[in-house]
Amino acid sequence: MSAVSTKLDASAEMDALQAAERRWEETTLAQTLAKLPESRSTFTTVSLRPVKRLYTPTDLPDFNYGRDLGFPGEFPYTRGVHATGYRGKLWTMRQFAGFGSPEDTNRRFKYLLEQGQTGLSVAFDLPTLMGYDADSPFSLGEVGKCGVAVSSLADMETLFDGIPLEQVTTSMTINAPASVIFAMFIVTAEKQGADLRKVSGTLQNDILKEYIAQKEWIYPPRPAMRLVTDSIAFCVERMPKFNPVSISGYHIREAGATAAQELAFTLRDGMEYVQGCLDAGLDVDDFAPRLSFFFNAHNDFFEEIAKYRAARRLWARIMRDRFGARQERSWMLRFHAQTAGCTLTAQQPYNNVARVAIQALAAVLGGTQSLHTNSLDETLALPSEQAATIALRTQQIIAHETGVTNTVDPLGGSYFVEKLTNDLEAEALEYIRRIDAMGGMVAAIEAGFPQKEIQESSYQYQKAVDAQDKVIVGVNGFTQSESQEVPLLLIDERAERAQRERLAALRARRDNAAVERALQALVEGARGSANTMPLIIEAARAYATLGEICDCLRPVFGEYQEPAF
């Protein structure tokens, strides 16, 4: 049969299906609506994307299996980067943890590993995230409160005491001072006797999303980009199994972005890092396989699944066609997912267990390589041991009791999911084109473009909640007057006092002349064109503190002040 006749047959089949759909609407549907009208005139996703009543092949008129789906483990990876899905290996269960002192968090790490967690994920406190030592005036009242306090190599050594870094994958959520924390991690691994070429894990190190969403920065975007590309270049040479940057849409979504905005801004951030590395003289296939992504797992089940599938397809085409990557591993988008913190409610907090389970299931059906499930109490305090265990058990139940790991991409071919995937890809591409026209993501950030887009989306969603067009169970619907008591983990001020004392003792016993020499060498290297990572590592090895290393770069790079948009 010729290609022309096949196309004619397909066209005739589509015409017949459209006629059948019209007949259904005029008869069966009309009769049903006359008896039972729908509950509202418009149905939308969490992102306020309109959803049709029914999806059929007519919604995918140009759908081509080979081009749009393909097979798992093959370009364009819509159905996943592994040919066998989870049949050969489950996702890494990586619970985010960190509170109080390094000793406190070290105990929690060991507990979670004993409970079956398969990877570590470090949450740092606010002073650490901002590049301040625990004894800085800016740290007062915040030490150990939203994560673990790490001010020096000594703290990092304590944090991973008894945990062999060559054998456990470690993720660290840190951005502005990521190079410094990474340097302390590297020296700790060396002191354990680890072979750096075998150490694996992920450094978030995504500074661009800080300017867009999370707002934890130190230096302006352009010198901050240099620190990121320096760390990527270091890993290419010295740590080939470590992911030097995890490009994060999670915080973009938490700030109020839609699914399409999360997808677009995250991938465009990734493209900016790729271009930065190319401009620094790296070969794309040397570093692209170690780039990873971090996405939100929000409430809208099908929209989230479609988002992950669209992300893989988009990234594969971008890396192959735009950046000319030749290796298949450079085309593969691998990602970690975390359930949505912004959806957790203080009202009826046990409802959060159900929310987290559904969000986690969407991430799994979307093909995540790694997953964190939030604890039910996180809107009230840091996770208690019991709540963290329930969150981990949620992943284990999905993995071992639901049957969703038995087949690859089980929702592939769903008319609704495929249409959502196409629509999200198209909307994300349009955002990418607009940012390209501005001169790239750094220029777009400087103009306030993604920030304003997210602000508007957040406003529109809140309007829908206020109007009860979107119901949040326990908040604006199905409320109850009595409160539910939840045991909370509270961090008192003793953690801050102890951390300050440890810092004072460290400064008294270290070789302060060696610290000064290392910091001066770093300043000179930063003023020139040297890769800053080896210099930061030497400063960390001398027990220079986080604040001292960050502060010595402030006069060189400047400090960022967000303009009023």
N, C-alpha and C positions, 0 to 999 in steps of 0.2 A: 504494500500500500504506500502511495507517495505521501510526502510530507504535506502537500497541498490538500489532499483528500482527508488526511488525518486532522488537519486544522479545521476543515469544513465540518467534519463530523463533530469535533469538539464544540464548534460554534453552534451547531444545530442542537446539541445536547444542552448547552447553556441556555439557549432560547427556550427550549422545552421546560427546563427547570424553572426559569423565570416565570413562565406562564403558569406552571403548577403552583408556584409560590403565591402568585396573584389570586389564583382560585382558592387556595387555602385561606388567604387573608379575607376574601369576600364571603366565605362560607363558614368554615369551622371556627376561625378566629373571631369573626364578627358575631357569631352566635354566642360564643363564650363571653365576649366582652359585654354583650347585651344583658347577660345574666349576672356576670361578676366583673365589674369594672376593675381595672388595675389600681393599685393603692396610690399611685402618684403619676403625674404626666411625664416626668423625666427620671430616668435611672442613670446614675453616673458612678464611675470608680472613685476611689479616694482622691485621685488627682482631678476630679470633676470632669473626666472624659466621658462623653455620652456613650451609653451602652444600648445597643439595639435589643429588641425582644428576641430575635432569632438570628443565628448565623448559619449560612449554607454555603455551598461552593460558589454561589453568585457573588459572595463577598471576596472571593479570591480568583478573579477572572484570569489573571496572568500568572497564577501560581505554577511554579516549576519545581518539582521535587529535587532534582539534582542541583539546581542553582540556589534555591531558597532553604532547603533542608539538608540534603545530603545524608551521609551516614555518620554515626558517632565516631569520633576520632579522626574525621576527615574534613577538609575545608568545605563549607565555611564554619563548621563546628556549632551550628545552631543546636544540634542534638547532643552536644557535649564534647569535651576534649579527650575523653577516654572511650575506647571502643566498647568496653564492657560495663561502663557506668560504675555502679557500686557493687557489681557482682564480684569483682576482684579485690577491691579495697574500698572501705567506707571513707566518708569524709573525716577529717581530723576534728575531734571534739575538743575545742580549745576554749575553756571558760575563762573569761576576762577576770582577773583578780589582782588586788593590790589595796592595802590599807595600812595605816599606822606606820610602824617601823619596818625596816627590812627583815627583822627577826619574825615579826607578826606575819608578814606575807610569805616568808619562807615556810612557815608552818602550814599556811593555807595551801600553798603549792603542793607540798608533800601529801596533804590530806586529799586534794583533788586527784592527784596521780594514783593514790591508793584506791580511789573510788572508780577508777577506769578512765579518767581523762587521758587523752593521747597527745596533748601538746599544751605548752604554757603560753599565757597571754598576760602581759604585765600592764597594769593600770598605774600610772604615776599621779602623784598629787599635783595640785595647781601650781605651787611654787616651782616644782621640777619642770612642769610643762612650759613655764614661762622663763626658765633659765635662771632661777634664783636659788641660792642656798637656803637651808632651813633656818639659818640665823640672820637672814636678811630682814630689814624692817618691813619689806613688802610681803614677807611670808607669814607675818604674825596672824595666828588664828586659823591658818589653812594647812599647816603641816600634817600630813598623813590623813587628811579628812576625806578627799575624794580619790585617793590612791596611795601608793607607797611613796615615802620620802626617800629620794636618792640624791645625795649631794656630792658623793665622791666614789672613787674606786673601792674604798673600804666598805661602803654601803652595798655596792654591787657584789662584792665578794660574799658578804653576809646573805644577800638576797638569794644567791644560788648555791649557798653552802650545802654540800651533800647531794647536789643535783648535777649530774654529768652533762655538760652542755654539748658534748659531741654526740650524745645519745638521745636528747630530747629536743624537739623543735621548739623554738621560742619566738613569740611575736611580741613586739614592743610598740605600744601606741604612744608615740612621741614625735614631735614635728619640728618646732623651731630649734630646740637644742638636740635634735636627733643625732647629729654627728658626734656630739660629746658623750651622750649616753651609749651610743654604739661603740665608741672608743673604750669606754669603761667595760662594756660587755666583752669586747675583744681581748682586753688584757686579762680579764677574769678567766676567760676560756684558756688563754695561754698558760696562766698560772695553774690551771687544773691539768695541764699537759695535753690539751686537746689539739688535734690537727685542724687548723683553721679551714683547710680545704674540705673538711668533712662536717664542719659545723653548719647546721641549717636552721632557718627561721626567717622571720620577716621584720623589717623595720618600717614603720609607717612612713615617716620621712616625707610626707606630702605637704609641703608648705603652701602650695597654691590654694588648696581648699581652706587653709586658715584665713586667708584674706577674703575668700568668698563667704565662709560660713562660720567657722568656729572661733575665729578672732584671737587665737593664741599665737602671737608672732613676736619676733625680736627685731629682725633686720628688714629692710625694704625688699621687695620681690626679687629684684635682679641679683644682688649679692646672695640672697637666700637661695636662689636657683643654683648658684655656683656651688654652694655647700652640698646640695643634692647631687649634682652631677659629679662632684669630687668623690662622694661616697659610692656612687655607682661604678665609677672608674676603678676605685680601690677594690670593690668586690669582684669585678671582672678579672683582676689580676691575682687577688689573694684568697677570695672566698666564693668560689664558683657555685656553691650550693645555697648561698644565702640570698634572699630577696632584699635588695637594698632600698626599695621603695614600694609601698603598698598604696596605690592611688585610690583615694577614699571618696566615695560618693555618700558614705554613711552620714557624715556630719552635714553634708549639703542637704540631704533629705531631712535630717533632724531639724534643720533651720527653717523648713517649710516648703522645700522644693517639691514639684510634682515628680512622678516617676520618669517622665521624659527629660525634665531638667536635670535630675540626678544622673541619668544616663549620659546626656549630652555633655554636661560640664565635667563629669568625671573622665570621660574618654578624651575630651579636649585638653584637660590637664595632662593626661597621659601623653598625648601628642606633643605637648610643650616640653615634657621631660625627654621624649625621644629626640626632638629637634635640638634641645640643649646638649644632649650627649653627642649627636652628630656634629654639632658646631665645635664641640671640644675635641673632635678628632677620633671618636670611637666608631667602630664598625657596628652597624645595627644588629647583626646576628651575634655579636659578642655579648650584648647586654639585654636585648629584648626578651629572650627566654626567661630572664630572672625578674622581669617586671610583674607585679601581681596587683590585683584590685580588691577593693573592700566595698561591698554594697550593703544597703539597708534591706531588711526583710520587713516590709510594712504590712498593713492590715488587708489590703485588697488582694486576695489570693491569686486570682488569675493575672492581674496586672503585673504583680511581682514576678511570676513565672515567665511571662512574656518579656519583661525587662531583662532578665538574665539571658534569655535566648537571643534577644536582639543585640545585647552587649557583645556576646561572642561573635556573632555574624559581622557586626560593624567593625570590631577590632581586627578580625581576620582580614577583611578587605582593606582597611586602612593600612595595616602593616605591610601587606603584600603589594598593594597597588599604589599607595602614596609614598611609602618609605622604602619600597624595593627590597624588603626582607626576603631572603632566599630560603631560609630554614623553616620547616613547618612549625617547630617549637616557637619561633618568633611570631607566628600568626595566632597562637593559642592564648585566649584570655582565660586565666585562672583566677579564681576569686574566693575570698573569705566573706561570709555573711554574718550579720548580727541582727537579732530581732530588734524591733524599733523601740528605743527608749522613750521616744516622745509619745507613744501610744499607751504607756503604762499609766495607770490612774491611782491616785491616793484614795479615792472613793472605792469601796469594795475591792481592796487590793487582791483578793484571791481570784477575782476575774482575770487577773494578769496571767495566771497559769494557762488558761484557755487561749488567751491572745498569743502568748509566746508559742504554744504548741502549733497553732495554725500558721503563724509566721514562719516557724522553723520548717514546717512541712512544705511550704511554698519554696523556701530556699533549697530544700532537698530535691523537690520535683523540678526546680530550675537548674540543678546540677552543680551546686556549690562544692568546692574542694575542702572547705573548712567552715566551721560554724560555732558561734557563741549564742547561747540562749540566755536572755536576761532573767534575773530573779524577780519573784513577785514583789519584793519589798524595795526595789531600787528607786522607786519614786519617793520613798521615805527616808532611806539611809543606804549605806553600803550593804551588800548582800550578807545576810547571816549565813552560817555554815549550813543550816537546814535548808534555807531557800536556794542556796547555790547547788545543793545536792538534788533538789527537785528539778532545777533547771537542767542539770546534767542528765538526770534520769529521763527527762523529756526527750532528749536526743536519742538516748539508748532505746527507748520504747519505739520511736519512729524507725530506728535502724533495724530492730530485731523483731518487732511485733506487727507492723502494719502491712508488710509485703511490698512497700513502695520501692524497695531496692532490687526487686526481682527482675525488672526489665529497664531498659535504657529509655529515657525521655518518654514516659508513658502517656503524656498529653500531646505529644507530637502528632500533627494531623488533625487536631481539633480545629474546626472552622473558627471558633471564637479565639482560641489561643493563637492560631496562625495570623488572624487578622489583627489582633492586638500587637503581636510581635512586629508585623509590618508597619502598623501605624506608629508605634513607639520609635522604630528605626527611622522612619521618614521625618518625624518631628525632631528627633535628635540630630539628624543630618542637617536640617534647616538651621538649627542653633549653631552647629559647627561651621556652616557656611558664613553665618553672620559674624562669628568670632574671627574666622579667617580674614574676613573683609576689614576687621578692625586692626589687624596686624598680629593676631595671636592672643593667647589667654592672658599673658601678663598685661598687654595693652588693654584688653577688655576689663581686667580687674582694676587697673588704674583709672578707667573711665566709669567704673561702678556698674557695668552692665549686668553680670550675673547676680550681683547683690540686689539690684533693683528688681530683676525678674523673680527672684526667690521671695522678696518682700511682698510683691503683688500676689503671688500664688498663695503665700501664707495668709494674707489678708482675705482673699476670696474663700479659702477653706474655713477660716474662722467665722466669716459671715454665714456660711452654710451650716456650721455647728450652732451658731446663735439663733438661726432661723429654724433649727431642728430639721433641716433638710438632710443633715447627717447626724445620726444618733450615736452617741457614745454611752454604752450601757453603764449605768451607775452614776453618770455625770449629768447628762441632759435627758435621760430616759431611764425608766426602771430604777429610780432612786429609792433610797431608804434612809430613815432618820438615824437609826442606831449605827454606830461605827463598829468596824471589825478590828479587833486587837491583833497586832502582828508583832512578834518578838523582833527587836531591832538591834543591830550592831552599832554601838556608839563609840566614837573615838574621843577619849578625854584629852586634856592638855598635857598629860604625862608624856605622851609620845613626842610632842614638840620639845619639851624640856630635855628629854633624853637625847633627842637628835642634836640639839644645840650643844649639849655636853660632849657628845661624840665628835662633833666638828671641832670644838675647842681643843680636845685631846689630840686629834689628828694634826692640827696646825702646829701643836707644840712638839710633836715627835718627828714629823717629816723633815726632809732636807729642804728648807725654804729657799736656799740659794739655787738648788736644782729646779725648783718650781719656777722661780723667776727666769732662769735661763730658758726653760721650755716655753714659757708664755711669751718671752721676747722673740724666740724663734718662730712661734706661731704668728705673731703680729707681722714680722718681716715677710713670712711666706704669704700671708693674706694680702699684704700690700703689693706683692708681685703676682706671679701666675702659677706658683707651685700648687700641687694638690694638697689641700689642707688636712686630709685624713691622717697621713702619717705623723704630721706635726701635732694634731690633737691627741693622737694615741700616745705620743711621748709625754705630753702634758698630763694626761690621765695617769700614765705609768708613774709619774713623779708625785702623784696624789694631789695635783692641782684640783680644786673643787669645780663643780659645775658652774657656779656663779663666777668664779675667777676666770675660767676659760671663756664663758660667754661675754663677760665684761671687757676682756682685753680686745675683743673683736668689735665692740660697739663703736669706738672711735674710728675704726677702719671702715666699717660697712655703713655706719649710721644706724639710727633707730627709726622704725616705721611709725608714722602717725596717720591713721586713716583719714582721708579727706571727707568732708561733708558732701554727700551726694544729694 
